[in-house]
Amino acid sequence: MSAPSPTFNLHKDQTMKFSVPDMRCSHCVAAITKAVKAMDTTAVVSCDLENRTVTIDYPSSPDLLKASILTAGYKSDLIETV
């Protein structure tokens, strides 16, 4: 009997924070969240209206996430990666 094969997560989730200066209301939050989740429903999106930032936990490149935010109609800049 052979040992079970190990399970590998090839893509480690990253936490990326973006500045989104034009995000001003709950409609903006919903549009950005929908655009990111359209890329992958497993992405975890957290929006902070007061500071106009979006934090995303997802194993992807910042450019891809930035493009998904732009798809929602908002320009963004990566300000932090953890």
trRosetta pair geometry for C-beta under 8 A, 3 or more apart (Angstrom, degrees):
i j d omega theta_ij theta_ji phi_ij phi_ji
9 12 6.3 95 116 -84 113 57
11 59 3.3 109 152 152 109 153
11 60 7.9 33 -175 -57 134 48
12 59 6.0 140 73 -107 27 112
13 57 5.1 25 174 174 122 90
13 58 6.4 -32 -142 -98 83 8
13 59 5.2 -82 -92 -53 42 83
14 57 7.2 -177 84 -146 33 52
14 58 6.9 -34 54 72 74 44
14 59 6.3 107 2 -107 84 46
14 60 7.5 -127 42 41 111 49
14 81 6.1 -10 173 -164 121 96
14 82 6.9 156 -171 71 69 56
15 55 6.3 1 -173 -176 95 101
15 56 7.3 164 -150 83 50 41
15 57 5.1 -20 -95 -95 75 77
15 80 8.0 -15 116 116 88 96
15 81 7.2 149 84 -157 55 46
15 82 4.2 -6 62 51 106 108
16 55 7.2 167 85 -152 41 54
16 56 5.3 -16 60 60 90 90
16 58 7.6 -55 20 45 108 85
16 62 5.6 179 -145 -102 151 88
16 65 6.1 135 79 61 146 165
16 78 6.2 -50 -173 -135 110 102
16 80 7.1 165 -155 90 45 58
16 81 5.1 -9 -105 -105 79 77
16 82 7.7 -156 -71 20 38 69
17 53 5.6 2 -174 -179 99 122
17 54 7.2 161 -153 82 53 43
17 55 4.8 -19 -99 -99 80 80
17 56 7.9 169 -84 18 34 66
17 78 7.5 104 78 -159 50 59
17 79 5.3 -57 102 65 95 93
17 80 4.2 14 43 53 113 101
17 81 7.7 -149 21 -67 71 38
18 53 6.5 154 78 -158 46 69
18 54 4.8 -13 58 59 101 92
18 55 7.8 -178 19 -79 68 34
18 56 7.3 19 -2 1 109 107
18 65 7.1 -157 -46 126 137 115
18 66 6.8 165 -116 -96 139 76
18 69 6.4 -136 119 -46 164 166
18 76 4.1 19 170 175 126 127
18 77 6.5 150 -158 71 76 33
18 78 5.7 -46 -100 -96 77 45
18 79 6.5 136 -127 7 23 87
19 52 6.5 44 -164 112 69 93
19 53 5.8 -40 -101 -102 48 78
19 76 6.3 157 75 -158 49 70
19 77 4.8 -10 51 57 103 91
19 79 5.0 80 -29 -37 98 128
20 23 4.1 49 111 -15 114 120
20 28 7.7 162 132 163 130 122
20 32 6.9 -6 -136 -99 171 152
20 47 8.0 -45 44 -137 139 100
20 52 5.5 -136 74 170 64 82
20 53 6.7 137 19 -118 83 23
20 54 5.3 42 -12 -11 130 108
20 69 6.5 -125 -100 -173 123 136
20 74 5.1 25 -158 157 112 132
20 75 7.4 156 -138 85 65 46
20 76 4.7 -27 -88 -100 80 98
21 52 5.6 58 -114 150 31 148
21 75 7.3 -12 37 79 95 95
22 28 7.2 -166 121 -131 72 139
22 52 7.9 114 30 -156 21 126
22 74 5.4 -159 69 -132 110 90
22 75 6.8 79 8 38 121 81
23 28 4.3 161 -144 143 68 139
23 29 6.8 86 -168 -65 114 62
23 32 6.7 -14 -107 -29 124 145
23 47 6.7 -132 171 -162 148 120
23 49 6.6 -128 130 -119 99 64
23 52 5.1 151 60 -144 97 80
23 54 7.1 139 -45 -47 166 103
23 74 6.1 36 -62 -139 86 150
24 28 5.7 109 38 -14 53 149
24 49 7.2 73 -162 -155 21 100
24 52 7.7 -4 -76 -103 53 107
25 28 5.3 111 54 4 61 99
25 29 7.4 -115 110 -1 40 90
25 49 7.3 59 -97 -131 16 133
26 29 5.3 -48 -148 36 42 117
26 30 6.2 44 153 -21 69 103
26 49 7.8 -43 -68 -73 55 142
27 30 5.8 -54 -148 37 31 111
27 31 6.3 30 154 -19 65 107
28 31 5.9 -57 -148 36 29 110
28 32 6.3 23 157 -14 65 109
28 47 7.8 169 109 -171 88 153
28 49 7.8 118 70 -110 120 96
28 74 6.8 87 -159 -72 101 140
29 32 6.1 -60 -148 39 26 106
29 33 6.1 24 157 -17 64 112
29 47 4.3 -168 -127 69 98 160
29 49 6.7 -60 -58 -68 120 101
30 33 5.8 -57 -142 40 27 110
30 34 6.1 29 159 -21 64 110
31 34 5.9 -55 -146 36 26 111
31 35 6.4 26 156 -19 62 108
31 72 4.3 132 143 -166 94 112
31 73 6.6 -28 150 34 144 106
31 74 7.5 127 102 -17 118 116
32 35 5.8 -56 -148 35 30 110
32 36 6.4 24 157 -14 66 107
32 45 7.1 178 121 -176 91 140
32 47 6.4 113 74 -84 134 132
32 54 5.8 -114 154 -103 146 148
32 69 5.7 12 -138 -129 98 80
32 72 4.8 176 -90 88 49 170
32 74 6.1 -28 -85 30 107 143
33 36 6.1 -59 -147 39 29 106
33 37 6.0 21 158 -12 66 114
33 45 4.6 169 -120 95 79 148
33 47 6.8 -91 -55 -25 101 122
34 37 5.9 -60 -140 44 26 107
34 38 6.2 38 155 -32 63 103
34 72 7.0 128 66 -104 87 116
35 38 5.7 -47 -150 23 29 117
35 39 7.4 32 149 -20 57 97
35 68 4.8 154 140 168 97 82
35 69 6.4 136 95 -97 137 28
35 71 4.7 162 -152 83 126 106
35 72 3.8 -114 -21 -54 148 103
36 39 5.9 -51 -168 24 39 113
36 40 8.0 -45 158 47 65 69
36 43 5.2 -119 149 107 102 150
36 45 5.0 128 74 -78 146 134
36 54 8.0 179 -43 167 147 135
36 56 6.0 -135 -155 -117 150 131
36 58 7.5 -151 180 -31 110 156
36 65 6.7 23 -122 -144 104 82
36 68 5.0 105 -95 128 55 137
36 69 7.0 16 -64 -67 97 70
37 40 7.2 -94 -153 80 38 36
37 41 5.4 43 -170 -112 88 52
37 43 5.9 -145 -93 57 54 106
37 45 6.7 -92 -49 -5 91 132
38 68 7.2 175 60 -150 94 112
38 71 7.9 -108 62 108 135 147
39 43 6.6 41 74 -19 101 144
39 58 8.0 58 97 -172 123 157
39 60 7.5 22 141 -90 139 166
39 64 7.1 128 -154 156 149 104
39 65 7.8 -137 46 -102 168 56
39 68 4.9 -61 -37 -98 134 143
40 43 5.1 105 80 -26 91 98
40 58 6.6 135 68 -145 127 123
40 60 7.6 176 16 -51 137 133
42 58 7.3 129 100 -118 81 88
43 56 5.9 -13 -177 -165 111 102
43 57 7.0 159 -163 76 58 56
43 58 4.0 -7 -119 -83 92 128
43 60 7.8 -22 -97 0 117 130
44 56 6.9 148 78 -158 56 48
44 57 4.0 3 53 49 110 107
44 58 7.0 -175 28 -53 63 79
45 54 6.6 -20 -162 -170 91 101
45 55 7.6 147 -158 81 42 53
45 56 5.5 -8 -104 -105 68 81
46 54 7.2 151 80 -160 48 53
46 55 4.5 -14 63 61 101 99
46 56 7.7 -170 25 -73 68 39
47 53 7.5 172 -153 92 51 47
47 54 5.2 -18 -104 -106 75 77
47 55 7.8 -167 -76 23 29 68
48 51 4.6 4 120 45 122 100
48 52 7.2 -61 94 0 77 12
48 53 4.8 6 52 56 110 87
48 54 7.6 -161 22 -75 72 33
48 55 7.4 47 -12 -8 105 101
49 52 6.8 18 -164 -78 34 53
53 79 7.2 -74 -125 38 115 137
54 69 6.7 166 55 -105 158 131
54 76 6.9 -49 35 -126 121 143
56 65 5.5 178 70 -147 158 140
58 65 6.7 144 66 -86 131 121
60 64 4.8 -99 167 74 118 131
60 65 5.7 130 96 -46 123 95
61 64 4.7 95 61 3 86 101
61 65 7.2 -159 93 -1 47 85
62 65 5.7 -60 -149 42 36 109
62 66 5.9 40 153 -24 70 108
62 78 4.6 0 -164 -79 139 146
62 81 6.8 -83 -67 -78 122 124
63 66 5.5 -51 -141 37 30 114
63 67 6.3 34 155 -22 63 105
64 67 5.6 -52 -149 34 30 114
64 68 6.7 31 151 -20 63 102
65 68 5.6 -51 -150 33 35 111
65 69 6.6 35 151 -17 65 102
66 69 5.8 -53 -152 35 33 111
66 70 6.4 35 148 -19 64 106
66 76 5.5 -149 -134 74 78 105
66 77 7.9 36 -121 -103 121 22
66 78 6.7 -73 -68 -45 119 94
67 70 5.4 -53 -147 37 34 115
67 71 6.5 47 149 -29 63 98
68 71 5.3 -41 -153 23 36 120
68 72 7.2 35 149 -15 60 98
69 72 5.8 -54 -162 33 38 111
69 74 5.3 -70 164 77 90 98
69 75 7.8 75 118 -160 109 9
69 76 4.5 8 106 -3 153 138
70 73 7.5 79 -176 -60 38 8
70 74 6.7 -120 -98 69 35 47
70 75 6.5 37 -102 -97 87 46
70 76 7.2 -122 -55 16 75 92
78 81 6.8 7 179 -48 121 97
